[in-house]
Amino acid sequence: MAFSKLTRIILYVVAGISLLVILFFYIGPKTIDDYDALVTRVDDALNPVDMTPLGPLPVIDTSLTDSASIVENAAAVQRATEERAAAAAAVKEASGKSIKDVTSGWEYLLYFRTDIALIWAYILVLITLIASLVFPLIAVISNPKALVRLLAVLAGAAVLIVISYLLSKDTPIDITGYTGTDNSDPGTLKMIDTVLFVTYMLFGLALASILYAIISRAFK
C-alpha cells in the first residue's frame, strides 16, 4: 500500500512539473512587453558589432587657403574623430558582457526556455526508463508470473519510442540567436524531435492515468 501511494505521489509531481514547463514555454514570453527585444538585446551584448569606420580618418588639408574651407575641413575631421571614438566606446562597453549582465532573473529563464524544456524532456525519458525497468523488476521478484507484464511494459516503451521516431522530423529549428552546428545536424534534430514526442505522449498518459484513478475511485 505504501509503495502504491509513493508511486501515485511521484506521478502527480511529474505531471505537475510537466504542466508547469509546458505553460512556461508557451506563455512565458507573453509575460514581458517585447520578447523579441529581449533576444535582440542579448544577441547585441554577446555579439557586439564593430562600428569603427574602415576607411582612414580625414586629415586637415594644409593646402587650403580659403578660411571657410579650412574651418569646414577641420570640422569634418573633428566629427569623424568623435564618431570613431563613440563607436569604439560602444563596442568596448558591449563586449565581454554575459547574458546575466543584460537580463533580469525572469528574462534569463525566458531566454533559455527551450533549453529548460529539453532538459525536462531528457529527465522524463530517464524517469520513464527507470520506471520501465525498476518497477516491473520489483513486481517480478514478488510475483514471478508478473514477468509477462514486464515484457508488455518493455514492448510498450519500445513502441512509444518507435512511434515518436517515425513522427519526428530532421528539419532545422528556427532558434533566434543560435549559431551552433547542432541545428543543422539531421541526427541531432531527429533525436530532439523524438524526445519531444515522447514527452508529449508521456504527459498525455500521465494525465489519462490520473483521470482514470480518480474516476475509478469515485465509482467504488
C-alpha positions as CSV (number, residue, x, y, z in Angstrom):
1,M,0.0,0.0,0.0
2,A,2.8,2.4,0.9
3,F,4.6,1.6,-2.4
4,S,1.4,2.3,-4.3
5,K,0.9,5.7,-2.5
6,L,4.6,6.6,-3.3
7,T,4.0,5.8,-7.0
8,R,0.9,8.0,-7.1
9,I,2.7,10.9,-5.4
10,I,5.6,10.6,-7.9
11,L,3.1,10.6,-10.8
12,Y,1.4,13.7,-9.5
13,V,4.7,15.5,-9.1
14,V,5.9,14.6,-12.6
15,A,2.6,15.6,-14.2
16,G,2.5,18.9,-12.3
17,I,6.1,19.8,-13.3
18,S,5.4,18.8,-16.9
19,L,2.4,21.1,-17.0
20,L,4.4,24.0,-15.5
21,V,7.2,23.5,-18.1
22,I,4.7,23.5,-20.9
23,L,2.9,26.6,-19.7
24,F,6.2,28.4,-19.1
25,F,7.4,27.5,-22.6
26,Y,4.3,28.8,-24.4
27,I,3.0,31.5,-22.1
28,G,6.3,32.8,-20.5
29,P,7.3,35.1,-23.4
30,K,3.9,36.8,-23.1
31,T,4.7,37.9,-19.6
32,I,7.1,40.6,-20.8
33,D,6.5,43.5,-23.0
34,D,8.6,42.5,-26.0
35,Y,10.3,39.1,-26.1
36,D,12.0,39.9,-29.5
37,A,13.6,43.0,-28.0
38,L,15.0,40.7,-25.2
39,V,16.5,38.4,-27.7
40,T,18.0,41.3,-29.7
41,R,19.4,42.8,-26.5
42,V,21.1,39.6,-25.6
43,D,22.4,39.0,-29.1
44,D,23.9,42.5,-29.3
45,A,25.6,42.0,-25.9
46,L,27.1,38.6,-26.8
47,N,28.0,39.6,-30.4
48,P,28.8,43.4,-30.5
49,V,29.1,44.8,-34.0
50,D,32.3,46.7,-34.6
51,M,31.1,50.0,-35.9
52,T,34.6,51.5,-36.3
53,P,35.0,53.1,-39.7
54,L,37.0,51.0,-42.1
55,G,38.5,54.0,-44.0
56,P,41.2,56.3,-42.7
57,L,40.4,59.4,-40.8
58,P,40.3,62.6,-42.9
59,V,43.2,64.9,-42.3
60,I,43.4,68.7,-42.3
61,D,44.2,69.9,-45.7
62,T,47.0,72.4,-45.3
63,S,46.9,73.4,-48.9
64,L,43.6,75.2,-48.4
65,T,43.8,79.0,-48.4
66,D,40.1,79.9,-48.0
67,S,39.2,80.4,-44.4
68,A,35.7,78.9,-44.8
69,S,37.1,75.8,-46.4
70,I,39.7,75.4,-43.7
71,V,37.1,75.6,-41.0
72,E,34.8,73.1,-42.8
73,N,37.7,70.7,-43.2
74,A,38.7,70.9,-39.6
75,A,35.1,70.4,-38.5
76,A,34.8,67.3,-40.7
77,V,38.0,65.9,-39.1
78,Q,36.6,66.6,-35.7
79,R,33.3,64.9,-36.4
80,A,34.9,61.8,-37.9
81,T,37.2,61.5,-34.8
82,E,34.3,61.8,-32.4
83,E,32.2,59.2,-34.3
84,R,35.1,56.7,-34.4
85,A,35.7,57.2,-30.6
86,A,32.0,56.8,-29.8
87,A,31.8,53.6,-31.9
88,A,34.9,52.2,-30.3
89,A,33.5,53.0,-26.8
90,A,30.1,51.4,-27.7
91,V,31.8,48.2,-28.8
92,K,34.1,48.1,-25.8
93,E,31.1,48.6,-23.5
94,A,29.1,45.8,-25.1
95,S,31.9,43.3,-25.4
96,G,32.6,41.0,-22.5
97,K,29.1,41.0,-21.2
98,S,27.2,37.9,-20.2
99,I,23.5,37.1,-20.5
100,K,23.0,37.8,-16.8
101,D,24.5,41.3,-17.2
102,V,21.7,42.4,-19.6
103,T,18.8,40.4,-18.3
104,S,16.8,40.1,-15.0
105,G,16.3,36.7,-13.4
106,W,12.9,36.1,-15.1
107,E,14.2,37.3,-18.5
108,Y,17.2,35.0,-18.1
109,L,14.9,32.0,-17.6
110,L,12.8,33.0,-20.6
111,Y,15.8,33.3,-22.9
112,F,16.7,29.7,-22.0
113,R,13.1,28.4,-22.0
114,T,13.8,26.0,-24.9
115,D,16.8,24.5,-23.0
116,I,14.7,24.1,-19.9
117,A,12.0,22.3,-21.8
118,L,14.6,20.0,-23.4
119,I,16.3,19.3,-20.1
120,W,12.9,18.3,-18.6
121,A,12.2,16.1,-21.6
122,Y,15.5,14.3,-21.0
123,I,14.6,13.9,-17.3
124,L,11.2,12.4,-18.3
125,V,12.8,10.0,-20.6
126,L,15.2,8.9,-17.9
127,I,12.4,8.6,-15.4
128,T,10.4,6.5,-17.9
129,L,13.4,4.2,-18.5
130,I,13.9,3.7,-14.7
131,A,10.2,3.2,-14.1
132,S,10.0,0.7,-17.0
133,L,12.8,-1.3,-15.6
134,V,12.8,-1.0,-11.8
135,F,9.0,-1.2,-11.1
136,P,8.4,-4.3,-13.2
137,L,11.5,-5.9,-11.7
138,I,10.1,-5.4,-8.2
139,A,6.9,-6.9,-9.3
140,V,8.7,-9.9,-10.9
141,I,10.6,-10.5,-7.7
142,S,7.5,-10.5,-5.6
143,N,5.5,-12.4,-8.2
144,P,7.3,-14.4,-10.9
145,K,4.2,-14.5,-13.0
146,A,4.5,-10.8,-13.5
147,L,7.3,-11.4,-16.0
148,V,4.6,-11.2,-18.7
149,R,3.7,-7.8,-17.5
150,L,7.3,-6.7,-17.6
151,L,7.7,-7.8,-21.1
152,A,4.5,-6.0,-22.0
153,V,5.8,-2.8,-20.4
154,L,9.1,-3.0,-22.2
155,A,7.3,-3.7,-25.5
156,G,5.0,-0.7,-24.9
157,A,8.0,1.6,-24.2
158,A,9.7,0.4,-27.4
159,V,6.5,1.0,-29.4
160,L,6.3,4.5,-27.9
161,I,9.8,5.4,-28.9
162,V,9.4,3.9,-32.4
163,I,6.2,5.9,-33.0
164,S,7.9,9.1,-31.7
165,Y,10.9,8.5,-34.0
166,L,8.6,8.0,-37.0
167,L,6.7,11.2,-36.2
168,S,9.9,13.2,-35.7
169,K,11.5,15.4,-38.4
170,D,15.0,16.5,-39.2
171,T,14.2,19.9,-40.5
172,P,16.2,22.8,-38.8
173,I,14.5,24.6,-35.9
174,D,14.0,28.3,-36.0
175,I,16.0,29.3,-32.9
176,T,16.6,33.1,-32.7
177,G,20.2,34.0,-31.9
178,Y,21.5,30.4,-32.1
179,T,24.5,30.0,-34.5
180,G,25.8,26.5,-33.5
181,T,26.1,23.5,-35.7
182,D,23.6,21.2,-33.9
183,N,20.7,22.9,-35.6
184,S,22.0,21.7,-39.0
185,D,22.7,18.1,-38.0
186,P,19.8,15.8,-39.1
187,G,20.7,13.2,-36.5
188,T,20.5,15.7,-33.6
189,L,17.3,17.3,-34.9
190,K,15.7,13.8,-35.3
191,M,16.7,12.9,-31.7
192,I,15.4,16.2,-30.2
193,D,12.1,15.8,-32.1
194,T,11.8,12.2,-30.9
195,V,12.4,13.2,-27.3
196,L,9.7,15.9,-27.6
197,F,7.1,13.5,-29.0
198,V,7.9,11.0,-26.2
199,T,7.5,13.8,-23.7
200,Y,4.1,14.8,-25.1
201,M,2.9,11.2,-25.1
202,L,4.1,10.5,-21.6
203,F,2.4,13.7,-20.4
204,G,-0.8,12.5,-22.0
205,L,-0.5,9.1,-20.5
206,A,0.1,10.6,-17.1
207,L,-3.0,12.7,-17.3
208,A,-5.0,9.8,-18.5
209,S,-3.8,7.7,-15.6
210,I,-4.7,10.3,-13.1
211,L,-8.2,10.8,-14.5
212,Y,-8.7,7.0,-14.6
213,A,-7.6,6.7,-11.0
214,I,-9.9,9.5,-9.9
215,I,-12.9,8.2,-11.8
216,S,-12.5,4.6,-10.9
217,R,-12.1,5.5,-7.2
218,A,-15.3,7.6,-7.4
219,F,-17.4,4.6,-8.5
220,K,-16.0,2.2,-5.9
